Amino acid sequence: DQSAKVMAIQLESIKKIDEIREKGMAGDDKKAMRQQIMDANGAADTQIKALLTDDQKSKFDAWQVKRQEEMKNRQPKPGGNN
């Protein structure tokens, strides 16, 4: 039951982010688009955490930190041959 609710939240978040990106591609304000995406992700995280136990919240937070580190490592290095 919990998994289904989390999945529904994530799917809704993906839809919102896709809509933001579609609208953002027409405009020049990438900074505003990025902020809207971050806000949508934050709202989804808040909804997910509301469903979790304290132990699950700790694991979720640790997973997010790990995911952020992995994303940083995948970004091209400045001045590299990417």
Secondary structure, DSSP 8 states (H G I E B T S, - for coil): -HHHHHHHHHHHHHHHHHHHHHHHHHSS-HHHHHHHHHHHHHHHHHHHHHHS-HHHHHHHHHHHHHHHHHHHHHS--TTS--
